[in-house]
Amino acid sequence: MAGEDIKLTKLAKCAGCGAKVGAGVLAKLLDGIKVHHDPNLLVGFDKSDDASVYKISDELAIVQTVDFFPPIADDPYLFGQIAATNALSDIYAMGGEPKLCLNIMAIPEKMPMDAVHALLKGGYDKVYEAGALITGGHSIHDDEPKYGLAVTGFVHPDKMLTNSDAKPGDVLLLTKPIGIGVLSTANKADMLSKAGQDLIYSLMTTLNKAARDAMVKYDVHACTDVTGFGLIGHTYEMASGSDTEITLNVNDIDLIPEALELARMGILPAGMYRNRTYAEHAVDPGDTELAKQDMLYDPQTAGGLLIAVAEKDADALMNDLRGAVPSAQRIGYVSEYQGGARIKLR
């Protein structure tokens, strides 16, 4: 493969979504910035959501997002695929369909052109798999390589999904296993098995398109993709935004076995600690093993969709997801908020 002698991950201090600014820090950075009112802006940055949504007509709204990060794989083509998969995911999480994409790229001047070409081809191939188009972009020189996309998609205004409308009684479904951040950290330290490496690369290049296409047929109230803030961080945002309480059944969550073993050894990404600092005040861990708690705070890159679906549709949606997504899981439920912890681990 072109550029295979380049060890991209060695050029970056953080990998993938592990480089994401912590949610608590981000909230402080945005605090006090005035939000201008526009009745057609259905979702803006004042919400902890995956993308912005702007209504064009009674039948059409545009969904916009941007996402980029440093390398999480040494192979430039694979890195391009992963970064594109991750960026496209925000559109799927809103119930939308991606249509137009713009490249965002930073490259060291010493990076070989064949490696840059391979990186861009990885992004292009994944975007075309999604049925969208890359129409341009912007690139700069930087000491660290970074790549991602600005993505525009379409959704019906009445069918868009947010992370803040979960209802008491909803069932929580998840579509990919947890542990990508732990395995990526081990991989960077050359401590990951070949099977573990193959698994995370497969997961991180699997679009959430099939999950989105399945869920829009049912009574889904809220959705988010599980990425840099970890499962608990994104669940907390859903519970807080919906003013509800969420119980996670830890034994029903697909924790990647090798990642759990590594977590028990203390092989954890820095982002896990940031996520714990952000959300642990809102979590009742019960008697959950510490390593399993760590896994639930683990930052995921191109993780799955977390879906809050009406109980009456939960079994049917699960049946549609089985075989269509990497790991269809029924992991918890939504209740009325009783005060105290928003998230309960059981």
N, C-alpha and C positions, 0 to 999 in steps of 0.2 A: 504494500500500500504506500502511496506517495507520502513522504514526510514521516515514515515509520521510525526513523532514527531520532526524531524529536520527542523528548519526554515533556510533554506539555504540562503535566501536573507538577513537575519540578520547578516550573517557572511561576507558579502561583502559591500564595500564602494560604489560601483557602480553596476548597473545591466545591463547585456547583452551588446549590442553595445554602450550603454551610457558610457562604460569604454574605448572606443576607443580613442587613441591619436588623437587630433585635426589635421585636414588636414594641417593647416598652420604650426603647430609645426613639423609635419611629414616631410613636404617639407624642412624645415630648417635642420632637422636631416640628411636627405639624400643629402643635397647640398654639392657638391664638391667630392662626391664619384665617382671614375672613373668607367664608364661602359665599360666592355670589349666587343669588337665586335665579333659576331659570326653570319654568314649569316643565320644559321638555327634558331636563336633565333628571333622569329617573334614578341613577346611581352615580355618585361622585366620590371624591377622595375623603369626604367627611364620614363615609362608611368604611368599615374594615372589610371591603369586598375585593373580589378578584379582578374586576374590570369596571370601567365606567360604561354607562348605558345612556344613549341620547335618542329620544323619540323623534323620528322623521315624519311619520304619518300614523294613522290609526292601525296600519298593518305592518309597519316597519320601524325598527329601532336599530341603531348601530351600537356595537359592543367594541370597546377599544381597550387594549392592554399593552404593556411593554415588559419584557423580562430579559435579562442577560446576566452572565456570570463568568467567573474564571473556569479553566478546564477541570473536568472531573474524569477525563480519560486522556491517555497519552496519544491515542490515535486521533488525528485531526478530524477525519471523516466521522468517526463515532462521536466525538465531542460536538460536532455540528448537528448531528442527529438528536443528541440528548438535549442540547440547548433549544432546538426548535420544538421538540416534543413538549418541553417544559413551558415554553411561551404559549403554544397553542392551547395548552390545558386550561388556561384562565377563561378562554372563550367557551370551551365545552362546559366548564363549571357554572356558567351563567345560562346554560341551555341554548347557547348560540352555535352558529356554524361559521368557522373562519373563512374569510374570502381573500383579503389582501394583506401582504406582509412586507415589511421593510427590514433589511439587515441592519444590525447594530454591531460593529466590530472594532476591536482595538487589537493591534498586533505589534510585537517588537520588530524593529527594523531588521534584526538579524534572522527573523523567521523566514525559512525558505518559501519561495512562491508556490512550490508544489504542495506544501503543507497548507498554505492559505487557501489554495484552490480546493484541496480535499475538504477542508473545514466548511467552505461555502457550499460545496456539493452535498455534504451531509445535511446541511440545513435545507437546501433546495429539494432534495429527495423526500425528506419528511414532510415538508410543506405540500408538495404535490400529492403525496399519499393522503393528506388531509383534504384534498380537493381544493386547495387554495393556491394563490399565486404570490411569488416574490416579485415586486415591481421596482426595486431600487434599494436605497439605504444610505448609510453613512459610516465611514471608517476613519480611524485616527491611529497614530503610532502611540504605543504605550509600552512600558517595561514588562507588564503582564498581559498575556493574551486574554481577551474577553469576547464573548459572542452571544448574541440573542436576537430577538425579533420584536418589532412593534407590529401588533396584529389588529386588524379590523375585521369584525364579523357582523352577521345579521341575526336578529331575533325578533319574534313578534312581541310587541310591547306587553301584551297580556300573558305571555308565556315565559318571560324571562324569570330566571331564578337568582336569588341572592342567598347569602349565608345567614340572614337575620330574620327569617320568617318560619322557623320551625315551630310546630304546634305540639302541645301536650298530647301524648298518645302516639306520636310519630315513632317509627322504627328507624334506627340508624344502620345503613349499609355502607360497606367499604369495598373498593374494587382492586386494590393492590396490597400485598403484604407490607409489613413495617420492618425497617432495619437498613434501608439503603444508606443512610448517613454513617452508621457504624461500619458497614462493610466498605464504604468508600474511604473512610479513615484508615481502616486496616490495609486496604489496597495501596494507599499512598505510602504506607510504611512497609510494603512488600510482605504483609502478614496474612493476605487473603488467599484462600484456596482457588484453584482454577474454576471449580464449580461455582463458588461464590462470586467470582468475577463475571463469569458467563451469566449468572442469574441477574446481577444488578444491571448489567448492560442491556439484557433483554427487557427488564422492567422499565428502565429509563428511556427506552426507545419505543415503548408501546404507547400509542396514542390513546387518549381517553375518549376517542370518537365512539367506539362501540358502547361504552358506558353511557355516554350522553344520548346516543340514539335509542338506547333501551329506556332510559329514565323518562324521556319526554313523553312517552306513551302513557304514563301513570300520574297519579295524584301526588307529585313531589312538591313539598313546600319549601325546602331549602337545600342548597348544595354548595360545597366548596371543594377545591382540590387540596390535598394534604401535601404541603411543600415545606418551605423553610422554617415555619413555626412548629412543626411536628404535629402529631395527631392531637395531643392535648391542647396545644396552642390554637389550632384551628377549631377544635371542638369548643374551647372556651369562647372564642369569638362568636361562634354560632349560638351558644347558650346565652351569652351576654347580650348580643344583638337582638335575640328573640325574647329576652326576659324569661328564660326557661331554665330548667335544670336537666342535666344529662347524666345518665348512668351508663358507664362503659363496663361491659362484661369482659374482663381481661382475658379469661381463658378462651373466649370466642374470637379474639383478635389473632390474626395470622402473623405471629412474630417469627421472622426468619431464624431458624435454629442456629445457624453459624453466627449470626449477629448477636443472638442472646448469649451464646458462649463467650463471644468477644466482650460484650457488655459486662459480663460477670468478671472478666479479667481487667476491667477498667479501660478498655479501648473504646473511647467515646469522643465524638467531635466537639469542638468548642461551642458550636451552635446549640448543642444539647443543654449546656449549662446556662446559656442565655435564655433559652426557652423555659427552662425550669424557673429561673429568676422571675421571668415575666408572668407565669401562670400558676405557680404552685400555691400561691395564697388562696386560689379559688378551687383547690383540689382536695378532696377527702380521699386519701389513698387506701383507706382500710388496712388490710394486712397484705397488700400487694408487695411482692418481692422488689427490692430496690432496683435490681437490674432490669426488671420488667417495666418499672416506672421510668427508668432512664430511656428505655426503648420508645416509650410513648411520647417522650419529649424530643426524640431523635429527629433532626431536620431531614426531610425527604427531598430528593431532587426528582422532578417529574413523577410525583406520587399519584396515588389513585384519587377517585372522587369519594367524598363523604356525603352521603345522600340521606336526607330526612324525608321519609315517604309515609303517607297515611297507612295505618296498620292494615286496612282492608286491601291494600295493593302490595304489601310487602312481600308476600309469598310469590305472587306473580312476577314481580320485578326480579326477585332473587332467581327465579327459574330462567328468566331471560338473560340474566347476567352470567349464570353458570356456563362456562365454556366460551363465553364471549370476552371475558376480562381475565386478567392473570389470577385473581383470587377474590371470588364473591363471598363476602362475609356479612353476617348479621351480628353487629357488635354491641348494640345497646338500644336505649330508648329515651324519649324526651318526656319530661314531666313538668307540672307546674312548679315554679320556683317557690321554695319554702323558706328561703333565707339561708345564710351561711354559704357553704361551698356550692359552686355552680356545677362542678364535675365530681361525680362519685365513682370510684373504682371498686368493682366488686368481683 
